[in-house]
Amino acid sequence: MSPVVEKLNPRKPSALSIKRDAQRGNNRGWTVAINEITLDEVRNDATSFGLATKVLYQMNAGKEASIYLAYWRDFPIILKAYRFWQSAQARKSKGFFAPGRMQAIAAKEYDLLLACFKAGMNVPTPIGRVGNYVSMRLIGDGIEAAPQLRNVELEEPDIILDEILDDYLIMYRDVNYVHGDLSAYNILWWEGRAWIIDMPQASQVGPWSDMSSVVNLLRRDIVNLLLYFKKYGIQRDPDEIVKVFLSEYVPNNQRNFDESTILGVYE
């Protein structure tokens, strides 16, 4: 494949800003009125931006983005379009969008997917990113996406849980992010492996992070994951798992934060 990745630089014109300028004509301002996007527009954008050679149809839609089945030559891929018109980022009352914000969210997901992939996690391989579009490997049979973990029955749930936690530990320890929305809804099951997806809301764990918030998000993710595995009779202590994560990585300047107090406020 020959991926196209647009470097995010708010100070320079982007493919999306050029499109925005064409839409607004002589109007001025930071926001642009826009109608509901159509499949034809997605197709035109994907091919003109060099993200896909063909877009077939919309597969599903989440809170912030729509997912399309596309092709790069003979390879089936996923095209994810962050929406301006139906998202928490939109100014719905006025029917406007701020393109830069959605572009930044798309860039964040692409960069994080790439970092997780390089670190060895089971995540969809990122392919390209232009404007509010991200393309990535299709986890599935080439026609449909793999099922969510919540919709499958596992033969060895203990082992799979350990594998997911190992992957999440890589994300936390090596990539220095917490997922922020990890659950059986955002994990796919394909070819005997669990694949973690959907990362635009992830939070960085670094020198300037609020570790109380980090631990809160981390624990919530682990609790949500354990809720799914509870149906298999698996009982694990989320606080003990959080302690393992924290023993592997805490930013050097935050090593004196009170872990016991933080872990005790969520019961």
Buried (B, 14 or more C-beta within 10 A) or exposed (E): EEBBBBEBEEEEEBBBBEBBEEEBEEEEEEBBEBEEBEEEEBBEBBBEBBBBBBBBEBBEEBEBBBBBBBBBEEBBBBBBBBBBBBBEBBEEEEBBBBBBBBBBBBBBBBBBBBBBBEBEBBBBBBBBBBBBBBBBBBBBEEEEBBEBBEEBEBEEBEEBBEBBBEBBBBBBBBBBBBBBBBBBBBBBBBEEBBBBBBBBBBBBBEEEBEBEEBBBBBBBBBBBBBEBBEEBEEEBEBBEBBBEBBEEEBBEEBEEBEBEEBBEEEE
